């Protein structure tokens, strides 16, 4: 189970940090990702981090957002800085998880946390 937290209302130019903790029986977590869905738009990729710490970002958030993970705590973070009104969206965490008894990684989603950026 993925539990996201940290969203809220923030002014343009401000910052907020999102967290997503993965609970349950876990053998291994592969890539951990953040997506977002703005009102009336499709869900889009924001950032990813591999188990080795390699990161990748959407062009729209490059240099403003930072993804990181704590492998000991099975948690992924997203630091959002220099926020713009167009960053307003529900942010979803996502992870590829190998659970006991399974032979493949399965894709899990968190419930989403709303970030609203006021101008």
DAPERA-V950898 format. One line per field, one symbol per residue. ss: DSSP state (H for helix, E for strand, - for the rest). psi: psi as a letter, one per 40 degrees, with the letter a starting at -180 (. if undefined). burial: + if it has 9 or more other C-alpha atoms within 8 Angstrom, else -. A space follows every 10 residues. Layout:
ss: ???
psi: ???
burial: ???
//
This chain:
ss: -EEEE--EEE E----EEEEE EE-----EEE EEEEEEE--- ---EEEEEE- ----EEE--- ----EEEEEE ----EEEEEE ----HHH-EE EEEEEEEE-- -----EEEE- --EEEEEE-
psi: hhhiieiahi iheaiihiih hhiahhdihb ihihiihihe iihiidiihi deehiiiide ehedihiiih ddefiiihhh ifiideehih hhiiihhhih eieihihiii eihhhhhi.
burial: -++++++--+ ++-+++++++ ++---+--++ ++++++++-- ----++++++ +---+-++-- +--++-+++- ---+++++++ +++++-++++ +++++++++- ----+--+++ ++++++++-
//
